Every structure is written in C-alpha cells, then in structure tokens.
Amino acid sequence: MNADQNADRNKGPELNSYDVAGSLETNIADGFTLVAVGDLIVSRRLTNGSHPGFAQVVEILRTADVTFGNLETNIFDIRSFEGSPQAEYGGAYHVSLPETGPDLRTMGFNLVSYANNHAFDWGVEGMRLTCRALEENGIAYAGVGENLSQAGAARFVETSKGRVGLVSSASTFTPMSRACDAVGEAPGRPGINTLRLERSIVVEPKMLDSLRMVRDSLPNFGRSGRQSDNVKVANVTFRAGERPGYSYEPNPKDVANILRNIRRGKQFSDFCIFTNHGHEPGNWSEEPADYEREFAHQTVDAGADAY
C-alpha cells in the first residue's frame, strides 16, 4: 500500500460516516398540520350534495398540509370494467364512481393508504385502475404494487413545510391478495403489503385440559408424546393463560420488512407516517390487539412519526 492509499484509508471512517440517528429526526417545519380520518368508503361524489355541516368538515380537510385517509374502496367505471369480482373479498364488493377521485382531491385528500381487505375485491384490474385514478388526481398512495417491494415502499407527498412519507400495511386481508417479489425466473405477484399474524386463543388451564381430551379423541389426529403448552384443534391453536381472549404473534419477516421500509422512508422524508389496517381482535373492539402496542413502539423507533 502506497502513501496515498494509506492516507485515503485513514480518512475512510470520516468520509463514510453516516448520522443514523440524525437521519431519523423529525425535520418537518414548524406549523405543519396533518389531518387523518378513518376509512374512506365513499361511493359517489359528495361535494356537490346537500349535507348539513359537511362544508365545515371539508374546510378542515382542505386547510391541512397533509390530509390522510384509508382508501377502502376501488375507483373505476364498472360499465367498461374488464375484470371481475373476486371469490375472496373483504365482506362487500366496494366500488366507487370515477368522479370519486377528483372529489377526494377537492376535499383536500393528498395521501391515502390502500393496503386493506378491500383492495382486491375486484382483482388486479380493479387495483390498477384505482391506482391510476389516484395518480391522475395527484393523490399519493402506499400499500399496494406490482410486487412486494413496490407495495411495501414508502410513498411521498411534497408540502410547503417539508416532505411527508407513508408506509402502509394490512393485517386483515384476503389470502390471495398478498404481494410477493420475483424469485429467479418466477415473476413478482401484484398485491398488498401484509403483516401476517398467527392467532391463538387463550383459555383457562382447565379448559385446555378439556381441549386436549377433544383433540386426542379425534381419529387420525395423532397424540403428542409430550404435554405441550399449546393444543391445536381444527387448525385453531389454544393455550393456557390468566386472561382469556385472542393473542397474536406477528410474522418476523413481515415485521422486519415493514421496519426496514419505515427507516428508508424516514431517511428520505421530514415526517413519516406508518399505518396498518387491521380488524384484530374484532371488528368492533375498542382495545387494540395484544401485539400492537409493542409493534407500534418498534415502528416509532424505526422512524415513524405517526402511527
């Protein structure tokens, strides 16, 4: 190694150093405003109707730097639609008239999540048409794509106060709507960015003993040689605990993928939002699923400013 190479080597750590902590700081300008609503299940134009009090709501939506919602519908003209409703769907076939796109923009929406259980009610064709409608109306979206890398990536909207990023996922979704990346010669699969959860049911210890008896009485089930803390009956896992209810274990690969995308998104934005669409533990539950509090802290540590 000559003197010049040695000098460059000595400069290496200084030249290649990267402020990881600084890159995750919230750098949005003072005065930044974010308005977030819940599910956007809008099937028609609203701003031209007579809805008492609605104009005041729209004024709030329009005055924010970022107005965000979860787009839980699909936007296209069903009269010319060349796809078909899917056998697996989110509980209803959500579809909105084409004028819904411009109307959402008129109301002030400029950022939406699209990863949810209705994104593929109308298959890939419906998803693509909806994405086109959002793009044509200047509404940034995240959570779906032609493969998992696209679906999981952060999307951005520019504001006068700074750049805002969004990473979106869904823990409630139809099985065939999961996106995947290309592997070898196999192409990627269009779909949504998912957070898979393994559910178990927590019961009292004496109930677990009864379930074990039920399991062992079933034909062709095969008894376990050891006394397990879990009992699986009819593809449902039960375990003993002090507080009966549902328990969820997030898929480690999905968690790692989401956290990585949040970190990347924050490094390219001044303010980063993460959102997950989930019905766990139940549609009308007022308590979050047991995994969610810890998971939310992980997303914040990865760079999310809002969850």
N, C-alpha and C positions, 0 to 999 in steps of 0.2 A: 504494500500500500504506500503510495507516494504522499508527499506532504499535503497536496491539495485535497486528496481523497480523505486523509485523516482529519483535515480541518472541516470538511463537509460532514464527516461522521460525527464530529464533536458538536456541530450545530444541529444535528438531527432532532433531538428531543425538543429544542426550542422552536424549530421550524415546523415540526409535525404535531406540536401540542395542540389539543383541541379542548376548548372550555365546555365540557359536557354539561356541567351544572348550569352554566350561563346560557347554553342553548335551549334549556327548558324553562327559562324565566318567562314570566308573562310581560310582554313588551307592548301591549296594546296601549294606545294613548288615553290619557285621562278624558273622561266624558263619554267613553264608549258605552253604548247601550245594546243590550240583547233582549229580545222578546221571544219567548219559547212557548209554544202551545202543544197540545197533545196530538191525538190522531186526526189527520186531515182526511175525513171520509166525506168528501164533497162531490156530488154527482152532477151538479149543474152550476151555471153562473149565479152568483149571489149579489154582486154589487149593483145590479140594476133592479133589484127587488125592493119591496117594502117590508123592512124588518125593524121594528122599533128597537132603538138602542144599538143597532148594528153599526151605524155610521160612526158612533163614538168608539166602538171596538176597533174598527178599521183605522181610525185616526191613530190609535196607539200602535197598531201594527206598522203603519206607514212611517212613523217618526223614528223608529229604531234603526240603528246602523245595520243590525242583522235581525231578521225575523225568521224564526226556525219552526219547523213542524215535522211530524212523521207522516209522510205521504202514504196513506193506507188505502190507496185506490190505484186504478190504471186509467190512463188518458188516451183514448183513441175513438175513432168513428166506427162503431160496430157494424154499420151498413157496408163498409168496404173492408172490414177486417178479414184477413186470410188465415188466421189461426183458429183455435178452438178452445172452449173451456176445458180445463184440466180435470181429470178424475180426482186428483188430490187438490184441494183448495182450502182457503182459510176459514171456511164456515159460511161464506156467501161469495158470490162472484161479483166483486167490486169493479165497477167500470164507470168512468165519467165522460161527459161530453167533451169534445175537443176544445170548446171555449173555456173549459175549466183552467187550462194552462195560463192563458192571458189574464184570467180573472184572479188567479192566485198571485200573479205578479202585480196586478193592480192593487190588491190588498196589502202588498208590501213584502210578500214572501220572496226571499232570495237565497234560501238554503234549506234543504229538506233531506231527511233520511228516507231511504227507500228499502231498507232491509227489514222485512216483516213477513208475516204469514200470508199476506195477500199479494205480494209482489209477483207471484207466478200463478195467480188464479187463471190467467189467460196464456200461460206458457211463455216461452222465449219471445214469441212475436209480440205479445202484449207488453212485456218488459221493454223491449227495444223501442216500440212506438211511444211508450211513456217517457223513456229517456230522451227521445227526440223532441217530444213536446216540451219537456223541461228545458232542454238546451235552447230551443228556439225562443223561449221566453226569458232567457237569462237567469234561470234558477239552477244553482249548483246543487248537486245531489251526491250522496255516497251510500255504499252498502250493496250495490249490485254491479255486475260487469260481465264481460265475456269470459272471464276466468277468475280464480280466487284472488290473484294478485291485483286485478282491477277492482274487484268487489271490496277488498279489504283496504285499499289505498285511501289516504286522506284526499279530500277534495277541498278546494279553496274558493273563497269569495273575497274580493278586494273592497275595502271601505276607506273612508277618509281618515279613520282612526288607526288603520292597520289591516293586516291580512289575517283572516279567520279561517281555520281549518276544521274539518269534520271527518271523523271516523265513525262508521255505523256498522252495527251487527244485529243479529236476531237470535234469541234463544228459543223462540217459538216459531216454527217454520214447517212447511210441508217437506217430507223426506226427500223428494226428488228435486227440490229447489236449491240444494247446496251446490255452490260453485266449487270447481277444482282446477288446479293448474295442469298444464301439459306435462306428460311424463313420457320420455322417449319419443316414439312416433305417435303416441296417442295424444290427440288434441285436448286442450282445456275444455271445461264444461261451463257454459254460462250459468249464472245463478247468483245467490246472495252470500254475503259474508256471515257465517254462522258461528254461534257459540253453543256447542253441543253440551248438554247436561245429562249426567247419569242420575236418575231419580231412585231414591229408596224411601220406603215407608217406615217410620219409626213407631214401634208399638211397645207396650209394657212387656217385661220379660216373660210373664206367664202366658201372654198371648203368643209370643214367639215359640214357646214350647208346643202350643196347640197347632201352630202353623207347621212346625216341624213334623208333627204327627200326621197332618194332612198330606204333606209332601211325601213322607215315607209310605203312605198308604196308596199312593198313585202307582199304576202299573208302568213298567218300563221307565221309571224315573231314576233309579239307581241311588241307593243310600250312600251318604258320605261316611267314610270311616272315622271321621273326627267330628267333634262337636264344634260347629262353626258359629261365629257370632252373627252370621247372616243366614237367612233362609230364603230360597228362591222358589216361588210357586207361580206357575202360569206366566213365566217371564217377568214377574214382579219381585223385586228384592225387598225383603223385610229385615229390619234389625232392631235390637232392643235399645231402649233409651228412656230417659226420665220424662221427656216431653213428646207425646205422640204427635205425629204430623208428617209432613213431607220434607225430605232432605235432598240436597242437590250437590253433585260434585262436578265442577266444570272440567271439560276436556283440556288437559295440559297443553296440547299442541295448539288448540284454538286460542287459549289464553295467551300463549307466547306470541302467536301471530298477531293478535289484537294489540298487545302491549308494544310490539315492535312497530306496528303501523302508527300507533299513537305517538311514539317517540319520534318517528320520522316526520309525522305531520306537524308536531310542535316545533321541530327544528327548522321547518320551512314556513312557520306562521308566527304571528304575535299572540294569538289566542286560539286554543284548540278545544273543540267540543268532542266528547265521546257520547254516543247514545246506543243503548241496546233495547230492542223491542222484545219483551217477554211477558207471558201470561202467568208465570210461576209466582206463587204456588197455586193460584186460581184466578180466574178472570176478574172476580170482584174482591179479591183480597186487598186489605188495606195495609198489610205488613209485607215487606219485601221478602223474597226467598232467602233462605239461611246463608247461601253462598255470597249474596250480593254485596253485603257491607264490606267484606274483605276484598272482594273483587273491585269494588269502587275505589278503595284506597290504593290498590295496585295501579289502576288507570291514572289516578291523580299523581302518584309517584312517577309514572312513566311520562307525564307531561300534560295530562288533560286538565284544563282549567274549569270545565263544566262537565257534569255527568248527569 
